[in-house]
Amino acid sequence: MKVAIVGGGIVGLSTALNLKNEFRDSKITIIASSFEDTTSHVAAGIFRVASSFSGPTDEITWKWIKDSYEYYDDIRKTEEAALAGITNVSGYIFAKSSPYAIKNQWMEKLLPIYRKVTPEELKLVEGGWKYGSFFMTILNETSLHLPWARQKLILNGTVLVEKTVNSLKEITKNFDLVINCSGLGARELCNDRHLVPIRGQVTKVKAPWIKTFFYGENDTYIIPGFNGICTLGGVRAFDSENREFCPHDAASIRERCVKLIPSLSKAEVVRHMTGLRPHREGNVRVELEKISDEFSSKMVVHNYGHGGYGVSTAPGTAKYAVELAKETRRMSSKL
Ligand SMILES: Cc1cc2nc3c(=O)[nH]c(=O)nc-3n(C[C@H](O)[C@H](O)[C@H](O)COP(=O)(O)OP(=O)(O)OC[C@H]3O[C@@H](n4cnc5c(N)ncnc54)[C@H](O)[C@@H]3O)c2cc1C
């Protein structure tokens, strides 16, 4: 089976890896405008899926989240974990305004530790916090994970092509199956008006002494990563197309993070990064569509619109997308 996957971010690569496992003799080509300049490279990479994250039903959403966690947790237990950029990380989320901010229906059910903090823990960082949760989760350092996934795919025969696809029809004629993992690019490819960019910006600093993550209010977060590099965030600008670095956002991020942990004032800045989260109003789209031209019709599996949670949930939606692909194979073999 000749398969084209459009998109070389976390969703496209995770889908290709799952597909290769399920269809060992498939010939996979990943076509992407870029394999390096993606939203996936910007992500802080923490496995934390908000309660609002939605698939078509709660049952399917839960399956995506659970399958994703199990996939990463299995890698975490192997010798490859460090190479793949996967590790455990623990920390706190604090809030003042509302107890809802520290609750999370998916994570409370999934993670091995998710508990209310003690009154002493509320004083661990500055801020006069009223509510808090402590949890242990997975960290995916995408600057390691994405090259690791690409290398794995190249070794098993996957072809990576850097090219912009102008329409899905343009490639359906050359492949038996197309899987669309184009993130925000699906706005044009599918004319999907439900996709909205949510602009984000982070600052990477050298802070090897930070071992615990902290979330405060107003999208403030401090997440320790590999090699002593810590991600400071953040920004969530709904419907903003702007990927330019904003010095005002950088100053605000720094100020908010230093307020939480004053020692960060001496942390050296490594780089600033910006990205557009591919948010889809309603739900993430993982579904089949028949695309026809005057000569033939082909099935396309869509897998896009993961918003701020694509690094966390990509392995689960990838598995689901490949199950849909299997269904189309079964249907076509019966005809
Ligand atoms: C600041 C920030 C922090 C984040 N932190 C986290 C986090 O901690 N945890 C988490 O789970 N998520 C996080 N996210 C969200 C996460 O980054 C995204 O959900 C995820 O990267 C989406 O992956 P994707 O593969 O769908 O899209 P992308 O990574 O954008 O990949 C899309 C791919 O499609 C290609 N493409 C698009 N259009 C075309 C076309 N027409 N032809 C060919 N190729 C095309 C692109 O070149 C690219 O290769 C964060 C995002 C931001 C911005």
The ligand as a Gaussian input file, in Angstrom:
#p B3LYP/6-31G(d) Opt

LIG

0 1
 C        4.156000      27.893000      22.846000
 C        3.522000      26.545000      22.675000
 C        3.615000      25.618000      23.708000
 C        3.023000      24.368000      23.577000
 N        3.146000      23.464000      24.589000
 C        2.569000      22.244000      24.492000
 C        2.708000      21.295000      25.529000
 O        3.361000      21.530000      26.543000
 N        2.065000      20.096000      25.395000
 C        1.328000      19.787000      24.292000
 O        0.767000      18.702000      24.232000
 N        1.212000      20.659000      23.261000
 C        1.795000      21.880000      23.344000
 N        1.660000      22.795000      22.334000
 C        0.778000      22.454000      21.199000
 C        1.491000      21.606000      20.172000
 O        2.701000      22.214000      19.828000
 C        0.608000      21.398000      18.932000
 O       -0.654000      20.893000      19.299000
 C        1.260000      20.392000      17.983000
 O        2.574000      20.746000      17.719000
 C        0.468000      20.255000      16.679000
 O        1.173000      19.334000      15.900000
 P        0.866000      19.136000      14.350000
 O        1.756000      18.056000      13.879000
 O       -0.606000      19.006000      14.164000
 O        1.245000      20.545000      13.704000
 P        2.665000      21.139000      13.275000
 O        3.711000      20.796000      14.239000
 O        2.426000      22.576000      12.966000
 O        2.969000      20.370000      11.929000
 C        2.216000      20.605000      10.746000
 C        3.004000      20.057000       9.577000
 O        2.210000      20.159000       8.402000
 C        2.992000      20.767000       7.375000
 N        2.074000      21.408000       6.437000
 C        1.079000      22.294000       6.697000
 N        0.451000      22.618000       5.547000
 C        1.063000      21.926000       4.548000
 C        0.873000      21.831000       3.148000
 N       -0.077000      22.507000       2.513000
 N        1.707000      21.014000       2.429000
 C        2.675000      20.302000       3.050000
 N        2.897000      20.369000       4.381000
 C        2.091000      21.150000       5.115000
 C        3.919000      21.706000       8.127000
 O        5.035000      22.079000       7.322000
 C        4.296000      20.807000       9.291000
 O        5.301000      19.906000       8.906000
 C        2.284000      24.043000      22.405000
 C        2.226000      24.956000      21.352000
 C        2.825000      26.198000      21.485000
 C        2.763000      27.165000      20.340000

